[in-house]
Each structure stands twice: as structure tokens, then as C-alpha cells.
């Protein structure tokens, strides 16, 4: 994976490590905001790699937004790890 280094660096950030440590139990949700550009997708990809037993869901306002949002995690994780 050519962008694995990006996910590794994002995982090493103190804020990301803190989030991993305080994620709610399965079936619960947490909102994260204030992330610019594609960084929300990088965060979800990082969490997916760090916690492969968990399923992460992103809710987009429209199907077109969902398709646009999906492009980044597919690039970072591969199409086999993502779904619309």
C-alpha cells in the first residue's frame, strides 16, 4: 500500500491515539468534527487499520456525497476494505 506511511503518521498523532483509547463500545457512536479536507477519511482509514475487528460507518447527506467520501478510504485501504 503506497500510502501506508500516511496512516502510520496519522496514527502516531496524540489526538488520534487518544481517540482510539476512548472510542465507545460497539453499537454506540461518537461524532468527530473540525477536521479539514480529506483528514476525516484519513482518520477513518487509520481507525480501520488500528481496530480491524470494528466496523466504522460514515453517514453522508446524499448518495453522491457518499460516493465522493468513499474515494479517499478506498485509495488508502483498498476497495476490499470499503463499501458504499
Backbone bond lengths (Angstrom), bond angles and torsions (degrees), N, CA, C in turn:
res aa  C-N    CA-C-N  psi(-1)  N-CA   C-N-CA  omega(-1)  CA-C   N-CA-C  phi
1 X - - - 1.455 - - 1.529 107.84 -
2 X 1.310 117.78 115.46 1.456 120.27 -175.27 1.516 114.57 -67.61
3 X 1.297 119.68 -21.46 1.468 121.16 -177.91 1.526 112.80 -105.49
4 X 1.324 117.26 15.18 1.470 120.21 179.64 1.523 111.36 -58.74
5 X 1.333 117.02 -35.23 1.467 120.23 179.73 1.531 111.01 -59.39
6 X 1.338 117.35 -34.92 1.462 120.99 179.77 1.529 110.00 -65.47
7 X 1.320 116.64 -44.23 1.468 120.22 178.72 1.526 110.76 -66.41
8 X 1.325 116.92 -37.14 1.466 119.85 177.44 1.528 111.03 -62.06
9 X 1.323 116.85 -44.82 1.468 120.81 -179.47 1.526 111.13 -66.60
10 X 1.330 116.80 -40.27 1.463 120.78 178.91 1.523 109.60 -64.34
11 X 1.339 117.22 -39.02 1.463 120.98 178.98 1.521 111.74 -64.47
12 X 1.326 116.60 -31.44 1.464 120.76 -177.98 1.527 113.72 -76.66
13 X 1.314 118.30 -10.30 1.461 120.73 178.80 1.532 110.25 -66.48
14 X 1.329 118.15 138.38 1.465 120.45 179.69 1.535 113.43 -55.72
15 X 1.319 117.72 -39.52 1.470 120.22 -179.18 1.525 111.28 -65.47
16 X 1.321 117.10 -37.50 1.467 120.32 178.74 1.519 110.37 -68.63
17 X 1.309 116.58 -44.82 1.469 119.65 178.54 1.533 111.06 -61.12
18 X 1.306 116.51 -38.88 1.454 120.75 177.53 1.522 110.78 -63.19
19 X 1.317 116.37 -43.81 1.463 120.64 179.52 1.522 111.09 -62.83
20 X 1.327 117.38 -43.87 1.465 120.90 178.64 1.530 109.74 -57.43
21 X 1.317 116.71 -39.67 1.458 121.00 -178.45 1.515 115.01 -73.10
22 X 1.324 117.21 -18.80 1.468 118.73 -177.34 1.523 113.79 -120.32
23 X 1.330 116.99 18.88 1.468 118.72 176.01 1.525 109.77 -61.69
24 X 1.312 116.93 142.37 1.464 119.06 179.74 1.523 111.06 -70.84
25 X 1.300 115.21 167.14 1.459 120.05 178.74 1.526 109.94 -65.23
26 X 1.352 117.31 159.66 1.469 119.94 178.18 1.526 111.24 -53.86
27 X 1.313 115.72 141.35 1.453 121.68 -178.58 1.519 113.17 93.32
28 X 1.300 116.82 -12.69 1.466 122.05 177.38 1.520 107.98 -101.45
29 X 1.318 115.60 167.49 1.461 118.10 179.54 1.513 110.76 -132.35
30 X 1.320 112.97 160.57 1.454 120.54 177.70 1.528 106.44 -141.23
31 X 1.288 115.83 139.41 1.460 120.28 176.89 1.516 109.64 -99.99
32 X 1.308 115.67 139.83 1.459 121.79 177.45 1.514 106.52 -128.81
33 X 1.303 117.79 129.81 1.451 120.72 -178.34 1.513 112.01 -135.33
34 X 1.328 114.80 176.78 1.447 121.20 176.46 1.508 115.04 80.32
35 X 1.327 117.63 13.02 1.458 120.50 179.73 1.528 109.55 -94.35
36 X 1.326 117.89 127.18 1.467 120.08 -176.72 1.529 113.15 -83.45
37 X 1.317 115.47 155.53 1.467 122.21 171.46 1.513 113.93 54.91
38 X 1.316 115.79 -130.03 1.465 122.07 -178.10 1.523 113.13 -89.27
39 X 1.318 117.91 4.78 1.458 118.93 -177.26 1.531 114.32 -62.26
40 X 1.349 120.97 -29.79 1.468 117.55 173.88 1.531 112.14 -61.13
41 X 1.322 117.19 -39.85 1.464 120.77 178.54 1.526 110.78 -66.70
42 X 1.323 116.60 -38.04 1.464 120.36 177.60 1.527 109.34 -65.41
43 X 1.322 117.72 -39.74 1.458 120.84 177.90 1.529 111.14 -62.64
44 X 1.313 117.53 -47.04 1.473 120.41 179.40 1.525 110.22 -62.07
45 X 1.325 117.52 -41.66 1.464 120.53 178.08 1.531 110.73 -63.58
46 X 1.322 116.73 -40.38 1.467 121.45 178.18 1.518 110.83 -63.00
47 X 1.327 116.77 -45.37 1.470 120.57 178.82 1.524 111.11 -64.51
48 X 1.310 116.75 -37.77 1.467 121.08 178.73 1.525 110.67 -62.63
49 X 1.323 116.32 -41.61 1.474 119.67 177.41 1.526 111.63 -69.42
50 X 1.322 117.21 -39.89 1.463 120.90 -176.81 1.527 112.31 -72.44
51 X 1.330 116.03 -30.38 1.467 121.11 -175.88 1.534 109.80 -129.65
52 X 1.334 117.87 70.82 1.468 120.11 -173.99 1.528 114.32 -64.27
53 X 1.318 117.87 -17.31 1.462 120.90 178.99 1.531 112.27 -80.00
54 X 1.319 117.05 -10.64 1.470 121.90 -178.33 1.523 110.90 -98.52
55 X 1.317 115.41 153.23 1.462 122.18 173.72 1.526 107.03 -111.16
56 X 1.317 116.46 128.41 1.455 121.74 179.55 1.521 108.44 -108.84
57 X 1.319 115.93 135.12 1.459 122.41 -177.59 1.519 109.05 -120.38
58 X 1.325 114.93 134.40 1.457 121.62 175.54 1.519 106.68 -116.04
59 X 1.316 116.66 129.73 1.462 121.73 178.94 1.523 107.93 -104.02
60 X 1.326 115.67 121.04 1.464 122.02 179.31 1.525 108.71 -107.61
61 X 1.336 117.04 151.95 1.465 119.87 -176.10 1.529 114.62 -68.07
62 X 1.316 118.14 -28.66 1.471 120.90 179.96 1.527 109.31 -139.44
63 X 1.336 117.64 160.32 1.465 119.23 175.79 1.535 112.57 -58.02
64 X 1.310 117.21 -38.77 1.473 119.91 179.12 1.528 110.67 -63.54
65 X 1.334 117.20 -40.84 1.461 120.64 176.76 1.529 110.33 -63.55
66 X 1.309 116.82 -39.55 1.459 121.15 177.67 1.521 111.94 -61.52
67 X 1.322 116.33 -42.68 1.463 120.13 178.32 1.525 111.36 -64.61
68 X 1.322 116.72 -41.68 1.467 120.05 177.62 1.526 110.76 -64.95
69 X 1.323 116.19 -41.89 1.458 120.84 -179.27 1.522 110.98 -64.19
70 X 1.326 117.38 -36.94 1.458 122.74 -176.03 1.527 112.57 -66.28
71 X 1.306 118.39 -26.75 1.466 121.80 -174.26 1.535 112.04 -58.72
72 X 1.317 118.55 -41.64 1.465 120.55 -178.06 1.531 112.65 -67.17
73 X 1.333 119.51 -51.19 1.473 118.00 177.83 1.529 112.90 -61.26
74 X 1.329 117.62 -33.74 1.460 118.89 177.31 1.530 110.55 -64.22
75 X 1.307 117.07 -38.67 1.464 120.40 177.53 1.508 110.97 -66.74
76 X 1.323 117.62 -39.55 1.459 121.81 -176.53 1.521 113.41 -78.80
77 X 1.335 117.54 -36.55 1.459 121.73 -173.73 1.522 114.27 -109.86
78 X 1.315 115.97 -20.61 1.463 120.34 -174.23 1.511 110.23 98.00
79 X 1.326 116.41 151.80 1.465 120.12 -175.87 1.534 114.22 -65.60
80 X 1.321 117.51 -22.65 1.465 119.87 -179.38 1.527 112.23 -72.81
81 X 1.304 117.92 -15.06 1.475 121.81 -177.77 1.528 112.85 -101.54
82 X 1.320 117.13 0.48 1.470 120.15 -175.66 1.527 109.98 -132.76
83 X 1.316 115.22 157.11 1.468 120.58 177.91 1.518 109.64 -152.91
84 X 1.308 115.36 153.87 1.460 121.21 177.42 1.502 108.24 -105.06
